[in-house]
Amino acid sequence: MYQSFEDLEVWKRACQLAVRLYKALENCRDFGLKDQMQRAAVSIASNIAEGSERHGKDFARFLGISRGSCAELRTQLYIAARVEIISDATRCELVDETKQISKMLYALGKSLKTEH
């Protein structure tokens, strides 16, 4: 078990994903899409943290919200690549990471349900 959300590998990876996204969009001039993407990325880690402080069913619900933010960001990454805001290589890397984080969130949520 974990002591704090800072101990969770999924939270660490979600934070790193947000940092990587911020760096990838550093020179982006499409402020609308950039803002939405950054908000979705930050939301993933933020909801893990907030949910972990609530415990039980509430935590599982917040993990579901984080998974939704992963899907939202993944969609935005596909769009950003198509309009050439990010490269295909960056899109592939970040999309893969959102998929991995989403799987980790699902597994964590499932483990919470078996604990209670």
N, C-alpha and C positions, 0 to 999 in steps of 0.2 A: 504494500500500500504506500501511498505518498503522504508526505507531510504538508506540502503546499503545491499550488499549481506550478510553481517554478521548478519543481522536481519532475514534472511530466514531460516526457520526450516529445509528445505531440505539441505541447505548448511551445517548447523550444524551437521545434521545426516551423511552427506557424509564425513565430516571431522572425525567424530567419527568412522565411518566404516574404514577409512584409518588407524587410530590409532589402532583399534582392529586387523586389518589385519597385521600390522607391528608386533604387539605383538604375534600374532598367528604364525608368520613365523620367530620369533626371532632365533630359533635354526635350521632353514632349511638350508641344505647344497646344495640343488639344486638351484644354484644361477641364472640359466636362468629363470626357472619358477617363482622363488621368485621375481626377478626383474620385469618380465612382470606383475605379480599380483600387485606389489606395484605401478607400473606405472599406471595401469588401475584404481586402487583405488584412487590414487592422482588425476588422470585426472577427475574423477567425480566432486569433489569439485572445482577443478581449472577451469573447463569449466563453472560451474555455476557462479563463481566469474567473469571470463573474460566476459562472455555474459551479465551479469547484468550491466556492465559498458558501453555496446554498445546499449542496449535498443531495443525495437520493434522486428522486424523480425530477426535481428541479435541475440538477446537474445534467441528467440525461437529456432534458428538454433543451438546455443551452448547448449541449454537444450537437444536437440536431440543427440548431440555428447555425452553429459553426459549419456544419456540413453544407447547409444551404448557401452560406457565404463562399464556401469552396466552389460550389457549382456556379454561383454568380460570377466569381472571379475567372473561372475556367472559360465561361462564355465570353467574357470581356477580353480575355487573352486571344481567343480565336478571332474576334472582331478586330482587335488592335493589330494582329498580324496581317489580316486581309487589307487593312487600310495603311499598312506599312509604318505603323507607329513603333512596332517591335519586330525584330527579325524572327524568321521561322525557327531558328535554333533556340532563341530565348523563349519563344512560345512553347516549344517542345519541352524544354527544361522545366518551365514553370507549370505547365499543364500536368506534367508527370508528378511534380511535387504536390500539386493540389489533389491529385488522385491518391497519392500515398497518404497524405494527411487525412483525407476523407475516410480511407480504410482504417486508419488508426483511430479516428473519432468513432467510427461505427463499432470497432472492437471494444473500445473503452466504454461506450454506452451500453453495449451488450453485457459487459462484465459488471456494470453497476446494477443491471436488472437481475443478475443471478445472485448478487450479494444480498439483495433485500427481498 
